Amino acid sequence: MPEYENTPAGEVRRAIASGDFPLPNDPRKIAQAMIDLVDSGGTPLRLPLGSDTYEDVRASLVARLAEHDAHRGTAVGVADHDSV
């Protein structure tokens, strides 16, 4: 759409078209995976598609879980009332 030509969306479209912004995953496989998941009834809340995206999201979640676990003692330490 011409309305988007001078916007960030237009810049991304031009970068993709020129090869300066490579898209490593197959869009047909992505679309089919999405359709298959909807058809299966097992649609997750989020679905990182592509090995690159899967690994990036996994690394982020592992780091968040490590941070979460590092504060377990504090978190569970407030669970019970002290006896008076």
C-alpha positions in Angstrom: 0.0 0.0 0.0 1.4 3.4 -0.9 0.4 4.7 2.5 3.1 2.6 4.1 5.9 3.4 1.7 7.6 6.0 3.9 7.1 4.2 7.2 9.1 1.6 9.1 6.9 -1.0 7.5 7.9 0.2 4.1 11.6 0.1 5.1 11.2 -3.5 6.2 9.4 -4.5 3.0 12.2 -2.9 0.9 14.9 -4.6 3.0 13.2 -8.0 2.6 12.9 -7.5 -1.1 16.5 -6.5 -1.5 17.8 -9.4 0.6 19.2 -7.1 3.3 16.8 -8.6 5.8 16.9 -12.3 5.2 13.9 -14.5 6.3 15.4 -17.9 7.0 12.1 -19.8 7.4 9.8 -21.1 4.7 6.5 -19.0 4.8 4.5 -21.9 3.3 5.7 -24.3 6.1 4.9 -21.6 8.7 1.3 -21.2 7.3 0.8 -25.0 7.1 2.1 -25.4 10.7 -0.4 -22.8 11.9 -3.3 -24.4 10.0 -2.3 -27.9 11.3 -2.2 -26.7 14.9 -5.6 -25.0 14.7 -7.0 -28.1 13.1 -5.6 -30.3 15.8 -7.2 -28.3 18.6 -3.9 -28.1 20.3 -3.2 -24.5 19.6 -0.7 -23.0 22.1 -0.9 -19.4 23.4 2.4 -18.7 21.7 4.2 -20.6 19.0 7.8 -19.7 18.0 8.2 -21.0 14.5 11.6 -21.7 13.0 14.7 -23.2 14.7 16.2 -19.8 15.2 13.1 -18.4 16.9 12.6 -21.5 18.9 16.2 -21.4 20.3 15.9 -17.6 21.0 12.7 -18.0 22.9 13.9 -21.1 24.8 17.1 -19.3 25.9 15.0 -16.3 27.1 12.7 -18.6 29.1 15.6 -20.6 30.6 17.2 -17.3 31.8 13.9 -16.1 33.3 13.4 -19.5 35.0 16.9 -19.3 36.5 16.2 -15.8 37.8 12.8 -17.0 39.2 14.4 -20.0 40.9 17.2 -17.8 42.4 14.6 -16.1 44.5 12.6 -19.2 45.6 13.6 -18.9 49.2 12.3 -15.3 49.5 9.1 -16.2 47.6 8.2 -19.2 49.8 9.5 -17.6 53.0 6.5 -15.3 53.2 3.9 -18.1 52.7 3.2 -19.0 56.3 2.3 -16.8 59.3 4.7 -16.8 62.2 3.1 -18.2 65.4 2.7 -15.5 68.1 
